[in-house]
Amino acid sequence: MGRDPILEQARILLGRTKAKRPEKSMLLTGLRGVGKTVLLNEIERMAKAGEYGTIVIEAHENKALGPLLAPHLRRLFFDLDRIAGVGDKVKRGLRVLRSFIGVLKVSHDDVTVSLDVDPEMGSADSGDLEIDLPNLLVAVGEAAEERKCAVAVFVDEIQYLNQKELGALIMAMHKVQQRQLPLVLLGAGLPILPGLAGESKSYAERLFSFPDIGALSEQDAAKALREPAQAADVVFEEPALKEVFRLTKGYPYFLQEWGYQSWNLATASPITLQVVEDATATVIPRLDKNFFRVRFDRLTPSEKNFLRAMAELGPGAQRTGDIAESLGVKVTSLGPVRAKLIRKGMVYSPAHGDMAFTVPLFDDFMIRAMPDFRR
């Protein structure tokens, strides 16, 4: 599908949040390379154009949520303090943040935030993130409300939050929405995200919408290649467009790569099928090195074997039992490696007992990377 409906949904969400009307926050889901981060960036621009205060973070496997948020919240409170207004909600928010920082269970190197204010005793200082984060984000929302503005929190790669952190974030948004405060969460993650959110808090589906960002249709993929070229008086021939779609399956990251290399190789307009075929010889090694290999190199040997067995079975989702049979092991023995691959964001379960790659075309790469696999 095209991206315009998602951007329109975000526009409505931002408008309703600023007007303090109830609306679900938005968590974009989809495979790698579908353009979730690009969409988040565009929504951030929309928020800033609407005079939102914004916080933008990317979740990491090995970094806690609190230290990621703290410096951005400090900057946000100071920005709010410069807006004319009455009352002391912003100053209280800074004291709540000071309390929150004081109980973060991380090393000093992880938190580079200093606040020359006294902590707000009894607020966000329990050391339990599921208690403290809701208190903190409510304080943010109240400060924004007092200054007659709104705040948008953007979290990319949100599936990397651990269960406690995701649960705390969901609880925080629950409290914010109950109070109809002008604060909204916009995130992006892999297809496992709706399941993770539901497992963490059963009421998550009432708080969030989960738009699925898929590959582009053949028509939209052709448009994505054709329109920028036409702006420079260059034309893609129809067979060339069809070949790019066949190779990329409509995934935006790959469309960009094939389009870029085809553009570089073409000596004149139009860009022909032969140019695309010649570009493929350049694109595949580039993708292997810059897109696939960086993920492959993070894997253990047992994880690589698991994924290679999946690839051997063909594209699409594969039954865990078939993967075990291909490896010559019992299904029960695959549990730990399967869990690690899910945690690393390499695979997900689209249905019970099935496994699929989170990275499009990774099955082809695994065959190239490990050609000697045997059943």
Helices and strands as residue ranges (DSSP letters): H 4-18, E 25-29, H 36-49, E 52-58, H 65-81, H 89-102, G 108-110, H 129-146, E 150-156, G 158-160, H 163-178, E 183-189, H 193-200, H 204-207, E 208-209, H 218-231, H 238-248, H 252-265, H 273-287, I 288-292, H 293-296, H 301-312, E 318-319, H 320-327, G 331-334, H 335-343, E 347-348, E 354-357, H 362-369
